[in-house]
């Protein structure tokens, strides 16, 4: 089949490249001409393991094309995927759908033949209805919902081996076309789930809100564990082995971040507000997650006895999770400015390089060498669980006799830290001191 992916952000680029890899012809469209030039030169604008190689391979095989000419791409394609951003409005829980409607108008303007329009972006319930209203000749188009469930850092595997493929449509023809499109994945065991359009739109929000709730819940239990001398990892294991609960997303750590959970929990509450339904659990999750950022900052105050001024604090990893360069709502975005305001000297190392988010901060230095950054540290904060941080020899890295480790991901064994006489703090576990 011939597909058009409108938007070459995370969803559009990964999905488009993976569709090409299973044999379809894909046209990826973006208005950012510089981005298109880079993609045509084989340079991905995002960090995702394995994506660069997949782009180059399918580009060379002439199954994957990048263009800024939306009219040409639309009319060469049978199915159009809308993959543009749906951020929260500024200082609001509600979702900004302006990019979605802009694309709908362009599809309506330039498309000459009948098309299936697929909303791949995460959108509130009823967005498909609004897209239809923006289309001039409604009989030419069938609008359906097909939410994505790709995890950053594992996106290619998630595309190839999905838990489920959700299609929201009342059109039997569109349903058959989409089933045929995904047939290579269905044949490998993916569940193909069909519902109406509004149902598919809500499934994505509900799934992300539930996962965010699990993270927030175990983080609150971790707070309780720290006060009662219990190891939160025992609690996670004891809970997670219950098949009704499951072990995934029960790892205590910083506040959740990234491109989905913060945005989608707020978006879901906003939808509830519009129809006068109080989603009190999700609202509490948002509040608890915001409070967690403050709690971790206060913990650093307690570690130093509130004397942070001129302390050399090192962040190992600053992205919200490993195997991605995504900084959206990462805990480091609030922690680092807070520490600098307290007159600390902050430096950071991340495998994905220097971050523009910290470029204007004084006393915030990027290092590209993990040995140099740790050399004179007073405090090392293990912020992101990149593999290269999981077996560090801190006694060799740090030249000072006294230093502190604050492990936000519980990467290290408590007994080992105690045996090595390293002052060590973690999340939801008894400290070694």
Beta strands, then each sheet from edge to edge (+ up, - down):
strand 1: 2-6
strand 2: 25-29
strand 3: 64-67
strand 4: 79-82
strand 5: 115-119
strand 6: 141-145
strand 7: 164-168
strand 8: 191-195
strand 9: 312-316
strand 10: 345-349
strand 11: 364-366
strand 12: 379-382
strand 13: 404-407
strand 14: 423-425
sheet 1: 3+ 2+ 1+ 4+ 5+ 6+
sheet 2: 7+ 8+
sheet 3: 11+ 10+ 9+ 12+ 13+ 14+
end
